[in-house]
Amino acid sequence: MVSATRPRILPGRLRELGPVNWVVWQVLSRAAGTDDAHLFSTLGRTKGLFRGWLHYSGKLMPGGRLSRHETELAILRVAHLRDCEYEMDHHIRLGKRAGVTSEILDRLRTGPSAAEWTDKHRALLAAVDQLVGSRDIDDAVWSTLAGHYDERRLIEIVLLVNQYEGLASTITALRIQRDGV
């Protein structure tokens, strides 16, 4: 869980972000529904690294081959497992746009064992749980997952989960505060 104490690195402004990252931060903050998306105003301090990270992240979400609904299910499950309130807040907003209802959010907190999941979504969430928990997917879960997704999407699922698990670690380690705090 992200500490309630102050951030280890304060969110940047024009001077720390530079003009390009400042504009990117402004646009992404508005798209996220906030005046200051602390994640972007903090990571934006890394200049070109931030833009490279955004490009890669954007290829996974929203630019991936998985449906936006499945992408948000995976990201929200990672955020829940990592107890990352910042990631959870942001993706609850995005998830609503992709059909993630409050009922689905409750099921996500239960995980793949919730009875209401389709077989496909149960397989996806089981893979997320294993990747976050052990950094691997066992053969049984992989076989079930592969029954629902082609090779490109299988690779994408692994990259997506690891991207958001790593992002949760970054948010936690830097003590990035929830937006509006």
Rosetta blueprint (number, residue, H / E / L):
1 M L
2 V L
3 S L
4 A L
5 T L
6 R L
7 P L
8 R L
9 I L
10 L L
11 P L
12 G L
13 R L
14 L H
15 R H
16 E H
17 L H
18 G H
19 P H
20 V H
21 N H
22 W H
23 V H
24 V H
25 W H
26 Q H
27 V H
28 L H
29 S H
30 R H
31 A H
32 A L
33 G L
34 T L
35 D L
36 D L
37 A L
38 H H
39 L H
40 F H
41 S H
42 T H
43 L H
44 G H
45 R H
46 T H
47 K L
48 G H
49 L H
50 F H
51 R H
52 G H
53 W H
54 L H
55 H H
56 Y H
57 S H
58 G H
59 K H
60 L H
61 M L
62 P L
63 G L
64 G L
65 R L
66 L L
67 S L
68 R H
69 H H
70 E H
71 T H
72 E H
73 L H
74 A H
75 I H
76 L H
77 R H
78 V H
79 A H
80 H H
81 L H
82 R L
83 D L
84 C L
85 E H
86 Y H
87 E H
88 M H
89 D H
90 H H
91 H H
92 I H
93 R H
94 L H
95 G H
96 K H
97 R H
98 A L
99 G L
100 V L
101 T L
102 S H
103 E H
104 I H
105 L H
106 D H
107 R H
108 L H
109 R H
110 T H
111 G L
112 P L
113 S L
114 A L
115 A L
116 E L
117 W L
118 T L
119 D H
120 K H
121 H H
122 R H
123 A H
124 L H
125 L H
126 A H
127 A H
128 V H
129 D H
130 Q H
131 L H
132 V H
133 G H
134 S H
135 R L
136 D L
137 I L
138 D L
139 D H
140 A H
141 V H
142 W H
143 S H
144 T H
145 L H
146 A H
147 G L
148 H L
149 Y L
150 D L
151 E H
152 R H
153 R H
154 L H
155 I H
156 E H
157 I H
158 V H
159 L H
160 L H
161 V H
162 N H
163 Q H
164 Y H
165 E H
166 G H
167 L H
168 A H
169 S H
170 T H
171 I H
172 T H
173 A H
174 L H
175 R L
176 I L
177 Q L
178 R L
179 D L
180 G L
181 V L
